Amino acid sequence: MQGPGQAEVRSVAIQRDGRIVAAGFTDYGRRETIARSLPTGHPDPSFGAAGYVTTPLAGSLQGADRPGNDVTMLLDGRIAVAGDIWSGPPHVRVAVVTPGGAPDPSFDGDDGVVELALGDPQALDQGGILAPTRTGAIIVAGTDRVAGLDGTMEVLAVRSVAPVPS
């Protein structure tokens, strides 16, 4: 990963053409970062700015957020990335970018980002594991940590996010 402060790669995917996509964060978790390399390992100049796309996370606290937990390739070449966002109400953030690295407004009708609670909106959501479907939806799975009298229970939570109809 390229960027200021602590940087961490959290997931990797390989495109059909052999390009390597890595997702994670820079700037101590304040910026979600997607990097794409050519099969040779060199940064892909056709993706974002010299092979990198970095998105600042609004309201992010240093070390509180963990974007880029999972990356997956969608059937049409778009890239989906998900991660934990603990600043404010805890939730999972799913972002979709075009093959060139631009935010994809066809995903949500706006900025290419959907923020969702996996279960209880006040619970600590973790994960954001992604799986694309043949219909263009994205399955998002993770855990919804609910505190109770007997401690913390982690519940597997699965949500489906469908693209905005054209």
Buried (B, 14 or more C-beta within 10 A) or exposed (E): BEBEEBBBBBBBBEBEEEBBBBBBBBBBBBBBBBBBBBEEEEBBEEBBEEBBBBBEBEEBEEEBBBBBBBBBBBEEEBBBBBBBBBBEEBBBBBBBBBBEBEBBBBBBEEEBBBEBBBBBEEBBBBBBBBBBEEEBBBBBBBBBBBEEEEEEEBEEBEBEBEBEEE
